[in-house]
Amino acid sequence: MEDLALLLQEARVAWEMGDRRALRMRALALQGTADRLGMPQVRTVAGDVIALCSAGDEAALAAIVERLQRLGEGSLCAVWDAQVPVV
């Protein structure tokens, strides 16, 4: 879960810096992490980010990066909330 949180943050920074190469690399890593964690929607949206990094459609890329952030953060919250407290 820490990997997912870190990659989401790094992807956001790459997007804000305008570094599409770094954004693409983080999205690739997010795909693998999402696979390991059983999060198919996160994997799919990360794939959309990868595809749009080279498409040249800035508006679509902006929208899908935001979708990835919302979906990833929502997934992290859901897992966190579902954890059984340690006694």
mmCIF file as gemmi writes it, N, C-alpha and C atoms, coordinates in Angstrom:
data_model
loop_
_atom_site.group_PDB
_atom_site.id
_atom_site.type_symbol
_atom_site.label_atom_id
_atom_site.label_alt_id
_atom_site.label_comp_id
_atom_site.label_asym_id
_atom_site.label_entity_id
_atom_site.label_seq_id
_atom_site.pdbx_PDB_ins_code
_atom_site.Cartn_x
_atom_site.Cartn_y
_atom_site.Cartn_z
_atom_site.occupancy
_atom_site.B_iso_or_equiv
_atom_site.pdbx_formal_charge
_atom_site.auth_seq_id
_atom_site.auth_asym_id
_atom_site.pdbx_PDB_model_num
ATOM 1 N N . MET Axp A 1 ? 0.82 -1.184 0 1 0 ? 1 A 1
ATOM 2 C CA . MET Axp A 1 ? 0 0 0 1 0 ? 1 A 1
ATOM 3 C C . MET Axp A 1 ? 0.873 1.261 0 1 0 ? 1 A 1
ATOM 4 N N . GLU Axp A 2 ? 1.994 1.179 0.703 1 0 ? 2 A 1
ATOM 5 C CA . GLU Axp A 2 ? 2.897 2.328 0.716 1 0 ? 2 A 1
ATOM 6 C C . GLU Axp A 2 ? 3.423 2.626 -0.681 1 0 ? 2 A 1
ATOM 7 N N . ASP Axp A 3 ? 3.699 1.553 -1.444 1 0 ? 3 A 1
ATOM 8 C CA . ASP Axp A 3 ? 4.18 1.74 -2.817 1 0 ? 3 A 1
ATOM 9 C C . ASP Axp A 3 ? 3.151 2.488 -3.651 1 0 ? 3 A 1
ATOM 10 N N . LEU Axp A 4 ? 1.884 2.11 -3.502 1 0 ? 4 A 1
ATOM 11 C CA . LEU Axp A 4 ? 0.819 2.762 -4.253 1 0 ? 4 A 1
ATOM 12 C C . LEU Axp A 4 ? 0.74 4.245 -3.889 1 0 ? 4 A 1
ATOM 13 N N . ALA Axp A 5 ? 0.773 4.543 -2.62 1 0 ? 5 A 1
ATOM 14 C CA . ALA Axp A 5 ? 0.705 5.94 -2.171 1 0 ? 5 A 1
ATOM 15 C C . ALA Axp A 5 ? 1.886 6.751 -2.706 1 0 ? 5 A 1
ATOM 16 N N . LEU Axp A 6 ? 3.071 6.181 -2.633 1 0 ? 6 A 1
ATOM 17 C CA . LEU Axp A 6 ? 4.267 6.869 -3.115 1 0 ? 6 A 1
ATOM 18 C C . LEU Axp A 6 ? 4.204 7.101 -4.618 1 0 ? 6 A 1
ATOM 19 N N . LEU Axp A 7 ? 3.798 6.088 -5.367 1 0 ? 7 A 1
ATOM 20 C CA . LEU Axp A 7 ? 3.719 6.227 -6.821 1 0 ? 7 A 1
ATOM 21 C C . LEU Axp A 7 ? 2.67 7.253 -7.241 1 0 ? 7 A 1
ATOM 22 N N . LEU Axp A 8 ? 1.554 7.289 -6.535 1 0 ? 8 A 1
ATOM 23 C CA . LEU Axp A 8 ? 0.538 8.298 -6.833 1 0 ? 8 A 1
ATOM 24 C C . LEU Axp A 8 ? 1.091 9.699 -6.618 1 0 ? 8 A 1
ATOM 25 N N . GLN Axp A 9 ? 1.815 9.882 -5.525 1 0 ? 9 A 1
ATOM 26 C CA . GLN Axp A 9 ? 2.416 11.184 -5.236 1 0 ? 9 A 1
ATOM 27 C C . GLN Axp A 9 ? 3.459 11.544 -6.302 1 0 ? 9 A 1
ATOM 28 N N . GLU Axp A 10 ? 4.297 10.592 -6.658 1 0 ? 10 A 1
ATOM 29 C CA . GLU Axp A 10 ? 5.319 10.85 -7.671 1 0 ? 10 A 1
ATOM 30 C C . GLU Axp A 10 ? 4.69 11.148 -9.029 1 0 ? 10 A 1
ATOM 31 N N . ALA Axp A 11 ? 3.59 10.471 -9.352 1 0 ? 11 A 1
ATOM 32 C CA . ALA Axp A 11 ? 2.89 10.738 -10.61 1 0 ? 11 A 1
ATOM 33 C C . ALA Axp A 11 ? 2.325 12.157 -10.608 1 0 ? 11 A 1
ATOM 34 N N . ARG Axp A 12 ? 1.759 12.577 -9.488 1 0 ? 12 A 1
ATOM 35 C CA . ARG Axp A 12 ? 1.216 13.931 -9.391 1 0 ? 12 A 1
ATOM 36 C C . ARG Axp A 12 ? 2.325 14.962 -9.58 1 0 ? 12 A 1
ATOM 37 N N . VAL Axp A 13 ? 3.456 14.748 -8.937 1 0 ? 13 A 1
ATOM 38 C CA . VAL Axp A 13 ? 4.582 15.686 -9.068 1 0 ? 13 A 1
ATOM 39 C C . VAL Axp A 13 ? 5.064 15.724 -10.518 1 0 ? 13 A 1
ATOM 40 N N . ALA Axp A 14 ? 5.185 14.566 -11.15 1 0 ? 14 A 1
ATOM 41 C CA . ALA Axp A 14 ? 5.621 14.518 -12.547 1 0 ? 14 A 1
ATOM 42 C C . ALA Axp A 14 ? 4.652 15.29 -13.437 1 0 ? 14 A 1
ATOM 43 N N . TRP Axp A 15 ? 3.361 15.12 -13.188 1 0 ? 15 A 1
ATOM 44 C CA . TRP Axp A 15 ? 2.346 15.837 -13.963 1 0 ? 15 A 1
ATOM 45 C C . TRP Axp A 15 ? 2.474 17.345 -13.743 1 0 ? 15 A 1
ATOM 46 N N . GLU Axp A 16 ? 2.604 17.757 -12.503 1 0 ? 16 A 1
ATOM 47 C CA . GLU Axp A 16 ? 2.706 19.186 -12.193 1 0 ? 16 A 1
ATOM 48 C C . GLU Axp A 16 ? 3.971 19.812 -12.779 1 0 ? 16 A 1
ATOM 49 N N . MET Axp A 17 ? 5.032 19.019 -12.879 1 0 ? 17 A 1
ATOM 50 C CA . MET Axp A 17 ? 6.295 19.504 -13.442 1 0 ? 17 A 1
ATOM 51 C C . MET Axp A 17 ? 6.292 19.445 -14.974 1 0 ? 17 A 1
ATOM 52 N N . GLY Axp A 18 ? 5.284 18.804 -15.543 1 0 ? 18 A 1
ATOM 53 C CA . GLY Axp A 18 ? 5.225 18.667 -16.994 1 0 ? 18 A 1
ATOM 54 C C . GLY Axp A 18 ? 6.172 17.621 -17.546 1 0 ? 18 A 1
ATOM 55 N N . ASP Axp A 19 ? 6.574 16.687 -16.708 1 0 ? 19 A 1
ATOM 56 C CA . ASP Axp A 19 ? 7.525 15.644 -17.092 1 0 ? 19 A 1
ATOM 57 C C . ASP Axp A 19 ? 6.758 14.386 -17.519 1 0 ? 19 A 1
ATOM 58 N N . ARG Axp A 20 ? 6.42 14.333 -18.789 1 0 ? 20 A 1
ATOM 59 C CA . ARG Axp A 20 ? 5.628 13.195 -19.28 1 0 ? 20 A 1
ATOM 60 C C . ARG Axp A 20 ? 6.378 11.877 -19.205 1 0 ? 20 A 1
ATOM 61 N N . ARG Axp A 21 ? 7.684 11.915 -19.389 1 0 ? 21 A 1
ATOM 62 C CA . ARG Axp A 21 ? 8.466 10.677 -19.296 1 0 ? 21 A 1
ATOM 63 C C . ARG Axp A 21 ? 8.359 10.095 -17.886 1 0 ? 21 A 1
ATOM 64 N N . ALA Axp A 22 ? 8.531 10.932 -16.883 1 0 ? 22 A 1
ATOM 65 C CA . ALA Axp A 22 ? 8.429 10.473 -15.491 1 0 ? 22 A 1
ATOM 66 C C . ALA Axp A 22 ? 6.998 10.041 -15.176 1 0 ? 22 A 1
ATOM 67 N N . LEU Axp A 23 ? 6.014 10.768 -15.69 1 0 ? 23 A 1
ATOM 68 C CA . LEU Axp A 23 ? 4.617 10.4 -15.476 1 0 ? 23 A 1
ATOM 69 C C . LEU Axp A 23 ? 4.341 9.023 -16.064 1 0 ? 23 A 1
ATOM 70 N N . ARG Axp A 24 ? 4.827 8.788 -17.264 1 0 ? 24 A 1
ATOM 71 C CA . ARG Axp A 24 ? 4.637 7.49 -17.916 1 0 ? 24 A 1
ATOM 72 C C . ARG Axp A 24 ? 5.298 6.37 -17.104 1 0 ? 24 A 1
ATOM 73 N N . MET Axp A 25 ? 6.499 6.621 -16.62 1 0 ? 25 A 1
ATOM 74 C CA . MET Axp A 25 ? 7.207 5.61 -15.823 1 0 ? 25 A 1
ATOM 75 C C . MET Axp A 25 ? 6.45 5.3 -14.523 1 0 ? 25 A 1
ATOM 76 N N . ARG Axp A 26 ? 5.919 6.324 -13.877 1 0 ? 26 A 1
ATOM 77 C CA . ARG Axp A 26 ? 5.15 6.092 -12.641 1 0 ? 26 A 1
ATOM 78 C C . ARG Axp A 26 ? 3.864 5.337 -12.94 1 0 ? 26 A 1
ATOM 79 N N . ALA Axp A 27 ? 3.232 5.651 -14.061 1 0 ? 27 A 1
ATOM 80 C CA . ALA Axp A 27 ? 2.005 4.952 -14.446 1 0 ? 27 A 1
ATOM 81 C C . ALA Axp A 27 ? 2.299 3.472 -14.734 1 0 ? 27 A 1
ATOM 82 N N . LEU Axp A 28 ? 3.433 3.194 -15.362 1 0 ? 28 A 1
ATOM 83 C CA . LEU Axp A 28 ? 3.829 1.798 -15.587 1 0 ? 28 A 1
ATOM 84 C C . LEU Axp A 28 ? 4.022 1.075 -14.257 1 0 ? 28 A 1
ATOM 85 N N . ALA Axp A 29 ? 4.694 1.733 -13.323 1 0 ? 29 A 1
ATOM 86 C CA . ALA Axp A 29 ? 4.903 1.137 -12.003 1 0 ? 29 A 1
ATOM 87 C C . ALA Axp A 29 ? 3.574 0.962 -11.27 1 0 ? 29 A 1
ATOM 88 N N . LEU Axp A 30 ? 2.667 1.927 -11.434 1 0 ? 30 A 1
ATOM 89 C CA . LEU Axp A 30 ? 1.345 1.814 -10.808 1 0 ? 30 A 1
ATOM 90 C C . LEU Axp A 30 ? 0.574 0.616 -11.355 1 0 ? 30 A 1
ATOM 91 N N . GLN Axp A 31 ? 0.727 0.335 -12.635 1 0 ? 31 A 1
ATOM 92 C CA . GLN Axp A 31 ? 0.065 -0.841 -13.202 1 0 ? 31 A 1
ATOM 93 C C . GLN Axp A 31 ? 0.516 -2.11 -12.485 1 0 ? 31 A 1
ATOM 94 N N . GLY Axp A 32 ? 1.812 -2.267 -12.32 1 0 ? 32 A 1
ATOM 95 C CA . GLY Axp A 32 ? 2.335 -3.45 -11.646 1 0 ? 32 A 1
ATOM 96 C C . GLY Axp A 32 ? 1.892 -3.53 -10.198 1 0 ? 32 A 1
ATOM 97 N N . THR Axp A 33 ? 1.928 -2.416 -9.515 1 0 ? 33 A 1
ATOM 98 C CA . THR Axp A 33 ? 1.51 -2.384 -8.111 1 0 ? 33 A 1
ATOM 99 C C . THR Axp A 33 ? 0.025 -2.705 -7.992 1 0 ? 33 A 1
ATOM 100 N N . ALA Axp A 34 ? -0.776 -2.132 -8.861 1 0 ? 34 A 1
ATOM 101 C CA . ALA Axp A 34 ? -2.218 -2.388 -8.844 1 0 ? 34 A 1
ATOM 102 C C . ALA Axp A 34 ? -2.512 -3.86 -9.127 1 0 ? 34 A 1
ATOM 103 N N . ASP Axp A 35 ? -1.736 -4.467 -10.018 1 0 ? 35 A 1
ATOM 104 C CA . ASP Axp A 35 ? -1.889 -5.906 -10.275 1 0 ? 35 A 1
ATOM 105 C C . ASP Axp A 35 ? -1.631 -6.712 -9.01 1 0 ? 35 A 1
ATOM 106 N N . ARG Axp A 36 ? -0.55 -6.396 -8.337 1 0 ? 36 A 1
ATOM 107 C CA . ARG Axp A 36 ? -0.187 -7.132 -7.115 1 0 ? 36 A 1
ATOM 108 C C . ARG Axp A 36 ? -1.224 -6.959 -6.014 1 0 ? 36 A 1
ATOM 109 N N . LEU Axp A 37 ? -1.851 -5.785 -5.963 1 0 ? 37 A 1
ATOM 110 C CA . LEU Axp A 37 ? -2.818 -5.496 -4.902 1 0 ? 37 A 1
ATOM 111 C C . LEU Axp A 37 ? -4.249 -5.874 -5.28 1 0 ? 37 A 1
ATOM 112 N N . GLY Axp A 38 ? -4.457 -6.323 -6.501 1 0 ? 38 A 1
ATOM 113 C CA . GLY Axp A 38 ? -5.802 -6.698 -6.935 1 0 ? 38 A 1
ATOM 114 C C . GLY Axp A 38 ? -6.713 -5.501 -7.151 1 0 ? 38 A 1
ATOM 115 N N . MET Axp A 39 ? -6.186 -4.467 -7.807 1 0 ? 39 A 1
ATOM 116 C CA . MET Axp A 39 ? -6.948 -3.248 -8.084 1 0 ? 39 A 1
ATOM 117 C C . MET Axp A 39 ? -7.032 -3.035 -9.6 1 0 ? 39 A 1
ATOM 118 N N . PRO Axp A 40 ? -7.931 -3.759 -10.265 1 0 ? 40 A 1
ATOM 119 C CA . PRO Axp A 40 ? -7.983 -3.69 -11.733 1 0 ? 40 A 1
ATOM 120 C C . PRO Axp A 40 ? -8.358 -2.322 -12.286 1 0 ? 40 A 1
ATOM 121 N N . GLN Axp A 41 ? -9.182 -1.569 -11.588 1 0 ? 41 A 1
ATOM 122 C CA . GLN Axp A 41 ? -9.547 -0.237 -12.092 1 0 ? 41 A 1
ATOM 123 C C . GLN Axp A 41 ? -8.351 0.708 -12.075 1 0 ? 41 A 1
ATOM 124 N N . VAL Axp A 42 ? -7.553 0.629 -11.026 1 0 ? 42 A 1
ATOM 125 C CA . VAL Axp A 42 ? -6.354 1.468 -10.96 1 0 ? 42 A 1
ATOM 126 C C . VAL Axp A 42 ? -5.412 1.086 -12.095 1 0 ? 42 A 1
ATOM 127 N N . ARG Axp A 43 ? -5.279 -0.214 -12.353 1 0 ? 43 A 1
ATOM 128 C CA . ARG Axp A 43 ? -4.42 -0.687 -13.44 1 0 ? 43 A 1
ATOM 129 C C . ARG Axp A 43 ? -4.899 -0.146 -14.783 1 0 ? 43 A 1
ATOM 130 N N . THR Axp A 44 ? -6.194 -0.197 -15.02 1 0 ? 44 A 1
ATOM 131 C CA . THR Axp A 44 ? -6.757 0.263 -16.282 1 0 ? 44 A 1
ATOM 132 C C . THR Axp A 44 ? -6.537 1.757 -16.491 1 0 ? 44 A 1
ATOM 133 N N . VAL Axp A 45 ? -6.799 2.537 -15.459 1 0 ? 45 A 1
ATOM 134 C CA . VAL Axp A 45 ? -6.64 3.99 -15.582 1 0 ? 45 A 1
ATOM 135 C C . VAL Axp A 45 ? -5.161 4.355 -15.733 1 0 ? 45 A 1
ATOM 136 N N . ALA Axp A 46 ? -4.274 3.652 -15.061 1 0 ? 46 A 1
ATOM 137 C CA . ALA Axp A 46 ? -2.838 3.879 -15.25 1 0 ? 46 A 1
ATOM 138 C C . ALA Axp A 46 ? -2.455 3.594 -16.706 1 0 ? 46 A 1
ATOM 139 N N . GLY Axp A 47 ? -3.051 2.573 -17.293 1 0 ? 47 A 1
ATOM 140 C CA . GLY Axp A 47 ? -2.817 2.277 -18.707 1 0 ? 47 A 1
ATOM 141 C C . GLY Axp A 47 ? -3.303 3.404 -19.602 1 0 ? 47 A 1
ATOM 142 N N . ASP Axp A 48 ? -4.419 4.017 -19.243 1 0 ? 48 A 1
ATOM 143 C CA . ASP Axp A 48 ? -4.917 5.165 -19.999 1 0 ? 48 A 1
ATOM 144 C C . ASP Axp A 48 ? -3.934 6.334 -19.927 1 0 ? 48 A 1
ATOM 145 N N . VAL Axp A 49 ? -3.346 6.545 -18.751 1 0 ? 49 A 1
ATOM 146 C CA . VAL Axp A 49 ? -2.337 7.603 -18.606 1 0 ? 49 A 1
ATOM 147 C C . VAL Axp A 49 ? -1.157 7.317 -19.532 1 0 ? 49 A 1
ATOM 148 N N . ILE Axp A 50 ? -0.707 6.079 -19.554 1 0 ? 50 A 1
ATOM 149 C CA . ILE Axp A 50 ? 0.426 5.7 -20.412 1 0 ? 50 A 1
ATOM 150 C C . ILE Axp A 50 ? 0.103 5.999 -21.872 1 0 ? 50 A 1
ATOM 151 N N . ALA Axp A 51 ? -1.086 5.604 -22.309 1 0 ? 51 A 1
ATOM 152 C CA . ALA Axp A 51 ? -1.476 5.821 -23.704 1 0 ? 51 A 1
ATOM 153 C C . ALA Axp A 51 ? -1.566 7.31 -24.041 1 0 ? 51 A 1
ATOM 154 N N . LEU Axp A 52 ? -2.075 8.103 -23.123 1 0 ? 52 A 1
ATOM 155 C CA . LEU Axp A 52 ? -2.275 9.525 -23.396 1 0 ? 52 A 1
ATOM 156 C C . LEU Axp A 52 ? -0.997 10.348 -23.264 1 0 ? 52 A 1
ATOM 157 N N . CYS Axp A 53 ? 0.018 9.805 -22.625 1 0 ? 53 A 1
ATOM 158 C CA . CYS Axp A 53 ? 1.28 10.544 -22.491 1 0 ? 53 A 1
ATOM 159 C C . CYS Axp A 53 ? 1.895 10.861 -23.859 1 0 ? 53 A 1
ATOM 160 N N . SER Axp A 54 ? 1.65 10.009 -24.83 1 0 ? 54 A 1
ATOM 161 C CA . SER Axp A 54 ? 2.222 10.252 -26.152 1 0 ? 54 A 1
ATOM 162 C C . SER Axp A 54 ? 1.186 10.693 -27.175 1 0 ? 54 A 1
ATOM 163 N N . ALA Axp A 55 ? -0.071 10.838 -26.764 1 0 ? 55 A 1
ATOM 164 C CA . ALA Axp A 55 ? -1.134 11.173 -27.711 1 0 ? 55 A 1
ATOM 165 C C . ALA Axp A 55 ? -1.196 12.659 -28.044 1 0 ? 55 A 1
ATOM 166 N N . GLY Axp A 56 ? -0.71 13.506 -27.15 1 0 ? 56 A 1
ATOM 167 C CA . GLY Axp A 56 ? -0.725 14.938 -27.413 1 0 ? 56 A 1
ATOM 168 C C . GLY Axp A 56 ? -2.031 15.636 -27.063 1 0 ? 56 A 1
ATOM 169 N N . ASP Axp A 57 ? -2.953 14.935 -26.443 1 0 ? 57 A 1
ATOM 170 C CA . ASP Axp A 57 ? -4.223 15.539 -26.037 1 0 ? 57 A 1
ATOM 171 C C . ASP Axp A 57 ? -4.11 15.946 -24.571 1 0 ? 57 A 1
ATOM 172 N N . GLU Axp A 58 ? -3.725 17.189 -24.357 1 0 ? 58 A 1
ATOM 173 C CA . GLU Axp A 58 ? -3.442 17.686 -23.003 1 0 ? 58 A 1
ATOM 174 C C . GLU Axp A 58 ? -4.671 17.646 -22.098 1 0 ? 58 A 1
ATOM 175 N N . ALA Axp A 59 ? -5.833 17.998 -22.654 1 0 ? 59 A 1
ATOM 176 C CA . ALA Axp A 59 ? -7.061 18.012 -21.848 1 0 ? 59 A 1
ATOM 177 C C . ALA Axp A 59 ? -7.432 16.602 -21.404 1 0 ? 59 A 1
ATOM 178 N N . ALA Axp A 60 ? -7.327 15.643 -22.296 1 0 ? 60 A 1
ATOM 179 C CA . ALA Axp A 60 ? -7.649 14.256 -21.947 1 0 ? 60 A 1
ATOM 180 C C . ALA Axp A 60 ? -6.654 13.719 -20.924 1 0 ? 60 A 1
ATOM 181 N N . LEU Axp A 61 ? -5.389 14.037 -21.097 1 0 ? 61 A 1
ATOM 182 C CA . LEU Axp A 61 ? -4.375 13.583 -20.149 1 0 ? 61 A 1
ATOM 183 C C . LEU Axp A 61 ? -4.614 14.194 -18.772 1 0 ? 61 A 1
ATOM 184 N N . ALA Axp A 62 ? -4.935 15.468 -18.729 1 0 ? 62 A 1
ATOM 185 C CA . ALA Axp A 62 ? -5.218 16.122 -17.449 1 0 ? 62 A 1
ATOM 186 C C . ALA Axp A 62 ? -6.384 15.438 -16.748 1 0 ? 62 A 1
ATOM 187 N N . ALA Axp A 63 ? -7.436 15.135 -17.496 1 0 ? 63 A 1
ATOM 188 C CA . ALA Axp A 63 ? -8.613 14.496 -16.911 1 0 ? 63 A 1
ATOM 189 C C . ALA Axp A 63 ? -8.288 13.103 -16.391 1 0 ? 63 A 1
ATOM 190 N N . ILE Axp A 64 ? -7.517 12.332 -17.134 1 0 ? 64 A 1
ATOM 191 C CA . ILE Axp A 64 ? -7.248 10.956 -16.718 1 0 ? 64 A 1
ATOM 192 C C . ILE Axp A 64 ? -6.234 10.912 -15.577 1 0 ? 64 A 1
ATOM 193 N N . VAL Axp A 65 ? -5.32 11.882 -15.523 1 0 ? 65 A 1
ATOM 194 C CA . VAL Axp A 65 ? -4.399 11.957 -14.385 1 0 ? 65 A 1
ATOM 195 C C . VAL Axp A 65 ? -5.197 12.246 -13.11 1 0 ? 65 A 1
ATOM 196 N N . GLU Axp A 66 ? -6.145 13.155 -13.197 1 0 ? 66 A 1
ATOM 197 C CA . GLU Axp A 66 ? -6.986 13.447 -12.03 1 0 ? 66 A 1
ATOM 198 C C . GLU Axp A 66 ? -7.835 12.236 -11.649 1 0 ? 66 A 1
ATOM 199 N N . ARG Axp A 67 ? -8.331 11.533 -12.648 1 0 ? 67 A 1
ATOM 200 C CA . ARG Axp A 67 ? -9.112 10.316 -12.359 1 0 ? 67 A 1
ATOM 201 C C . ARG Axp A 67 ? -8.24 9.28 -11.654 1 0 ? 67 A 1
ATOM 202 N N . LEU Axp A 68 ? -7.01 9.113 -12.117 1 0 ? 68 A 1
ATOM 203 C CA . LEU Axp A 68 ? -6.09 8.167 -11.476 1 0 ? 68 A 1
ATOM 204 C C . LEU Axp A 68 ? -5.861 8.553 -10.021 1 0 ? 68 A 1
ATOM 205 N N . GLN Axp A 69 ? -5.678 9.843 -9.767 1 0 ? 69 A 1
ATOM 206 C CA . GLN Axp A 69 ? -5.449 10.301 -8.394 1 0 ? 69 A 1
ATOM 207 C C . GLN Axp A 69 ? -6.666 10.008 -7.51 1 0 ? 69 A 1
ATOM 208 N N . ARG Axp A 70 ? -7.856 10.354 -8.006 1 0 ? 70 A 1
ATOM 209 C CA . ARG Axp A 70 ? -9.074 10.11 -7.216 1 0 ? 70 A 1
ATOM 210 C C . ARG Axp A 70 ? -9.289 8.625 -6.961 1 0 ? 70 A 1
ATOM 211 N N . LEU Axp A 71 ? -9.131 7.822 -7.991 1 0 ? 71 A 1
ATOM 212 C CA . LEU Axp A 71 ? -9.34 6.384 -7.861 1 0 ? 71 A 1
ATOM 213 C C . LEU Axp A 71 ? -8.293 5.768 -6.931 1 0 ? 71 A 1
ATOM 214 N N . GLY Axp A 72 ? -7.042 6.152 -7.101 1 0 ? 72 A 1
ATOM 215 C CA . GLY Axp A 72 ? -5.978 5.612 -6.262 1 0 ? 72 A 1
ATOM 216 C C . GLY Axp A 72 ? -6.147 5.996 -4.804 1 0 ? 72 A 1
ATOM 217 N N . GLU Axp A 73 ? -6.455 7.256 -4.559 1 0 ? 73 A 1
ATOM 218 C CA . GLU Axp A 73 ? -6.652 7.714 -3.181 1 0 ? 73 A 1
ATOM 219 C C . GLU Axp A 73 ? -7.88 7.066 -2.564 1 0 ? 73 A 1
ATOM 220 N N . GLY Axp A 74 ? -8.929 6.913 -3.355 1 0 ? 74 A 1
ATOM 221 C CA . GLY Axp A 74 ? -10.127 6.234 -2.862 1 0 ? 74 A 1
ATOM 222 C C . GLY Axp A 74 ? -9.851 4.785 -2.511 1 0 ? 74 A 1
ATOM 223 N N . SER Axp A 75 ? -9.046 4.126 -3.316 1 0 ? 75 A 1
ATOM 224 C CA . SER Axp A 75 ? -8.68 2.734 -3.05 1 0 ? 75 A 1
ATOM 225 C C . SER Axp A 75 ? -7.851 2.631 -1.776 1 0 ? 75 A 1
ATOM 226 N N . LEU Axp A 76 ? -6.921 3.555 -1.602 1 0 ? 76 A 1
ATOM 227 C CA . LEU Axp A 76 ? -6.111 3.565 -0.379 1 0 ? 76 A 1
ATOM 228 C C . LEU Axp A 76 ? -6.996 3.758 0.856 1 0 ? 76 A 1
ATOM 229 N N . CYS Axp A 77 ? -7.931 4.686 0.772 1 0 ? 77 A 1
ATOM 230 C CA . CYS Axp A 77 ? -8.841 4.934 1.904 1 0 ? 77 A 1
ATOM 231 C C . CYS Axp A 77 ? -9.704 3.716 2.201 1 0 ? 77 A 1
ATOM 232 N N . ALA Axp A 78 ? -10.195 3.063 1.159 1 0 ? 78 A 1
ATOM 233 C CA . ALA Axp A 78 ? -11.04 1.884 1.352 1 0 ? 78 A 1
ATOM 234 C C . ALA Axp A 78 ? -10.279 0.758 2.038 1 0 ? 78 A 1
ATOM 235 N N . VAL Axp A 79 ? -9.052 0.538 1.619 1 0 ? 79 A 1
ATOM 236 C CA . VAL Axp A 79 ? -8.226 -0.505 2.239 1 0 ? 79 A 1
ATOM 237 C C . VAL Axp A 79 ? -7.913 -0.115 3.673 1 0 ? 79 A 1
ATOM 238 N N . TRP Axp A 80 ? -7.559 1.137 3.895 1 0 ? 80 A 1
ATOM 239 C CA . TRP Axp A 80 ? -7.236 1.611 5.245 1 0 ? 80 A 1
ATOM 240 C C . TRP Axp A 80 ? -8.432 1.424 6.171 1 0 ? 80 A 1
ATOM 241 N N . ASP Axp A 81 ? -9.635 1.814 5.707 1 0 ? 81 A 1
ATOM 242 C CA . ASP Axp A 81 ? -10.839 1.709 6.516 1 0 ? 81 A 1
ATOM 243 C C . ASP Axp A 81 ? -11.228 0.258 6.822 1 0 ? 81 A 1
ATOM 244 N N . ALA Axp A 82 ? -10.86 -0.647 5.92 1 0 ? 82 A 1
ATOM 245 C CA . ALA Axp A 82 ? -11.237 -2.056 6.07 1 0 ? 82 A 1
ATOM 246 C C . ALA Axp A 82 ? -10.288 -2.821 6.981 1 0 ? 82 A 1
ATOM 247 N N . GLN Axp A 83 ? -9.162 -2.225 7.324 1 0 ? 83 A 1
ATOM 248 C CA . GLN Axp A 83 ? -8.193 -2.928 8.164 1 0 ? 83 A 1
ATOM 249 C C . GLN Axp A 83 ? -8.76 -3.171 9.547 1 0 ? 83 A 1
ATOM 250 N N . VAL Axp A 84 ? -8.463 -4.349 10.04 1 0 ? 84 A 1
ATOM 251 C CA . VAL Axp A 84 ? -8.901 -4.724 11.394 1 0 ? 84 A 1
ATOM 252 C C . VAL Axp A 84 ? -7.896 -4.128 12.383 1 0 ? 84 A 1
ATOM 253 N N . PRO Axp A 85 ? -8.386 -3.441 13.41 1 0 ? 85 A 1
ATOM 254 C CA . PRO Axp A 85 ? -7.454 -2.862 14.381 1 0 ? 85 A 1
ATOM 255 C C . PRO Axp A 85 ? -6.669 -3.933 15.131 1 0 ? 85 A 1
ATOM 256 N N . VAL Axp A 86 ? -5.424 -3.629 15.381 1 0 ? 86 A 1
ATOM 257 C CA . VAL Axp A 86 ? -4.561 -4.549 16.131 1 0 ? 86 A 1
ATOM 258 C C . VAL Axp A 86 ? -4.768 -4.275 17.624 1 0 ? 86 A 1
ATOM 259 N N . VAL Axp A 87 ? -5.052 -5.331 18.367 1 0 ? 87 A 1
ATOM 260 C CA . VAL Axp A 87 ? -5.303 -5.177 19.804 1 0 ? 87 A 1
ATOM 261 C C . VAL Axp A 87 ? -4.135 -5.695 20.591 1 0 ? 87 A 1
